[in-house]
Amino acid sequence: MKDDREGRASDKGTAAEAGVSIAGDLSSPISKAFFLLDAMAASEGQVRFSDLQRASGFPKATLHRLLRQLEHEGMVIHDVRAQRYRLGLRLIRLAHGAWQDASLAQVGGPYVEGLSAELGMTVHLGCLENGQVLYLDKRNRIHGIEMFSRPGRIGPAYCTGIGKAMLASLSPERLREALDRQAFHRHTPKTIADRAALEAELAKIRERGYAFDDEEHEPSIICVAVPILSREKALIGGLSVTTTTNAGSPEKLEAAVPSLKETAHRIARAAEIQFLDR
């Protein structure tokens, strides 16, 4: 156990570089296994053993044992020929079960479709999961550019409009916890990759009530976003309108804010009714 802790501590930087946030205690086998699954999900494809060891800091014997167990349970697929690992099909079945019960996704779907049709732009619905954005729904109006976002995918909060809108709505204590989970990385020259700079940006977002993403996560992609809040101002989720620099502008996005806020309000009321009925 001592080797695990020492190895993990010595490689914190590499885990952040891999886009995986280290948070919490990794002393149990279950927490180690979930860390590896998160690392594979963050890689957006197949990942090498050396990548997982560098990200986790686990001893080789520990990592081999965990990967064998995950493979046996269908959580991980090992491509022996390529010597790489990827997420297994069993996770798809588990995710589908959770997806069927995702109340916000079910409630918000018609509103997301309506807003996208009204504005002629891409609309995202998401929630904050362990300090990151979990995309719940997306109605795409952008063609010719493949965007990172899709339902079920987890993305960074610090450099996306929907993520920043939700972060800005958290209480000071919850915000500190969420910021501790950010693995800051400069995706583009415009990315805010510094905690102090992000906190200053979040203060501006709170004041105006909505957030911008000006090519901070992906080149040519811009968006405006608002939080979805309960009557008690508790965070339920986030809603964003997205376009490209060729098709839109910050001014065009800002003009969409009233419709965006109204739709977020309607989703919040519908979600509250749905949750109360359970």
CORWO-V95841 format. One record per run of one state. SS is the DSSP state (H for helix, E for strand, L for the rest). FROM is the first residue (numbers start at 1). TO is the last residue. If there is no record, write none. Layout:
SS_FROM_TO + SS_FROM_TO
This chain:
L_1_1 + H_2_10 + L_11_11 + H_12_17 + L_18_28 + H_29_43 + L_44_46 + E_47_48 + H_49_56 + L_57_59 + H_60_72 + L_73_75 + E_76_79 + L_80_83 + E_84_87 + L_88_88 + H_89_100 + L_101_102 + H_103_119 + L_120_121 + E_122_129 + L_130_131 + E_132_139 + L_140_153 + E_154_155 + L_156_160 + H_161_167 + L_168_171 + H_172_180 + L_181_194 + H_195_208 + L_209_210 + E_211_214 + L_215_220 + E_221_229 + L_230_234 + E_235_244 + L_245_249 + H_250_255 + L_256_256 + H_257_276 + L_277_278
